[in-house]
Amino acid sequence: MSRFVTLPVALASLAVSPLALVAQGAVDPRMPVRAAELVRQGERGVATDMLGGYLAVAPDDGHAWLQLGRIYVLGSREWHMAHASQPDAALLLEFAATAFDQASRLAIDSGAVLRAQVEVERALLYFEKDGWQGALSVQAAVRASPLTPELAELGRNLVVSCPRGGVLLTGT
């Protein structure tokens, strides 16, 4: 009797097994590079779709998550030019934050740094919408979270690299 019970279980596991293997797709280190090249060629939508499909089968590729987040930040910056495209910058920044959080979870150092950049971009949205007073009231209500260890270390390294009396210039 147990032989008949285990046979359906074995067949079911064989049927499910290929799906589990597909979900564990191999990481392709060239995928983020190809996506970046598509963006340079003006094909951001194609790059986003390509990365989305790739990450559905290879969710552990932190560099692909990082590139996807960069594409969303780029889209939010372009939105600032016309304030007319869809989706709007706030939604694109939500997508970027999620992608950078995933990259950070996968131990990609730049994920934490770029995640902080999303908050800078959000502050710009608050400023555009409500001016300085509106941005200050949002900041007071939200209270920025403390820097991640990666960002604190980056800041220390930047300050230490500047000679005494030197000028430190930052920007995108």
HUQUI-V571817 format. One record per residue. N is the residue number from 1. RES is the residue in three letters. PSI is psi in whole degrees, 0 to 359 (none if undefined). BURIAL is 1 if it has 24 or more other C-alpha atoms within 12 Angstrom, else 0. Layout:
N_RES_PSI_BURIAL / N_RES_PSI_BURIAL
//
This chain:
1_MET_319_0 / 2_SER_332_0 / 3_ARG_323_0 / 4_PHE_332_0 / 5_VAL_319_0 / 6_THR_332_0 / 7_LEU_311_0 / 8_PRO_324_0 / 9_VAL_318_0 / 10_ALA_318_0 / 11_LEU_320_0 / 12_ALA_321_0 / 13_SER_326_0 / 14_LEU_324_0 / 15_ALA_324_0 / 16_VAL_330_0 / 17_SER_313_0 / 18_PRO_324_0 / 19_LEU_319_0 / 20_ALA_323_0 / 21_LEU_323_0 / 22_VAL_320_0 / 23_ALA_345_0 / 24_GLN_44_0 / 25_GLY_153_0 / 26_ALA_144_0 / 27_VAL_130_0 / 28_ASP_105_0 / 29_PRO_346_0 / 30_ARG_345_0 / 31_MET_311_1 / 32_PRO_326_1 / 33_VAL_317_0 / 34_ARG_320_1 / 35_ALA_318_1 / 36_ALA_321_1 / 37_GLU_320_0 / 38_LEU_320_0 / 39_VAL_316_1 / 40_ARG_330_0 / 41_GLN_3_0 / 42_GLY_16_0 / 43_GLU_54_0 / 44_ARG_321_1 / 45_GLY_318_0 / 46_VAL_317_0 / 47_ALA_318_1 / 48_THR_314_1 / 49_ASP_318_0 / 50_MET_314_1 / 51_LEU_321_1 / 52_GLY_315_1 / 53_GLY_319_0 / 54_TYR_315_1 / 55_LEU_339_1 / 56_ALA_330_0 / 57_VAL_344_0 / 58_ALA_66_1 / 59_PRO_353_1 / 60_ASP_16_1 / 61_ASP_94_1 / 62_GLY_326_1 / 63_HIS_326_1 / 64_ALA_320_1 / 65_TRP_318_1 / 66_LEU_314_1 / 67_GLN_321_1 / 68_LEU_317_1 / 69_GLY_318_1 / 70_ARG_320_1 / 71_ILE_318_1 / 72_TYR_320_1 / 73_VAL_317_1 / 74_LEU_317_1 / 75_GLY_321_1 / 76_SER_324_1 / 77_ARG_321_1 / 78_GLU_328_0 / 79_TRP_324_0 / 80_HIS_332_1 / 81_MET_320_0 / 82_ALA_338_0 / 83_HIS_33_0 / 84_ALA_339_0 / 85_SER_162_0 / 86_GLN_142_0 / 87_PRO_165_0 / 88_ASP_171_1 / 89_ALA_323_1 / 90_ALA_318_1 / 91_LEU_318_0 / 92_LEU_322_1 / 93_LEU_328_1 / 94_GLU_315_1 / 95_PHE_318_1 / 96_ALA_316_1 / 97_ALA_317_1 / 98_THR_316_1 / 99_ALA_317_1 / 100_PHE_325_1 / 101_ASP_318_1 / 102_GLN_318_1 / 103_ALA_318_1 / 104_SER_319_1 / 105_ARG_329_0 / 106_LEU_17_0 / 107_ALA_36_0 / 108_ILE_109_1 / 109_ASP_320_1 / 110_SER_340_1 / 111_GLY_316_1 / 112_ALA_321_1 / 113_VAL_313_1 / 114_LEU_333_1 / 115_ARG_322_1 / 116_ALA_325_1 / 117_GLN_328_1 / 118_VAL_320_1 / 119_GLU_326_1 / 120_VAL_316_1 / 121_GLU_323_1 / 122_ARG_321_1 / 123_ALA_323_1 / 124_LEU_320_1 / 125_LEU_316_1 / 126_TYR_318_0 / 127_PHE_315_0 / 128_GLU_322_0 / 129_LYS_314_0 / 130_ASP_6_0 / 131_GLY_188_0 / 132_TRP_315_0 / 133_GLN_318_0 / 134_GLY_318_0 / 135_ALA_320_0 / 136_LEU_322_0 / 137_SER_323_0 / 138_VAL_317_0 / 139_GLN_317_0 / 140_ALA_323_0 / 141_ALA_324_0 / 142_VAL_322_0 / 143_ARG_107_0 / 144_ALA_141_0 / 145_SER_158_0 / 146_PRO_156_0 / 147_LEU_145_0 / 148_THR_159_0 / 149_PRO_325_0 / 150_GLU_317_0 / 151_LEU_322_0 / 152_ALA_318_0 / 153_GLU_318_0 / 154_LEU_316_0 / 155_GLY_315_0 / 156_ARG_316_0 / 157_ASN_320_0 / 158_LEU_315_0 / 159_VAL_317_0 / 160_VAL_329_0 / 161_SER_345_0 / 162_CYS_125_0 / 163_PRO_158_0 / 164_ARG_130_0 / 165_GLY_0_0 / 166_GLY_175_0 / 167_VAL_130_0 / 168_LEU_116_0 / 169_LEU_134_0 / 170_THR_162_0 / 171_GLY_171_0 / 172_THR_none_0
//
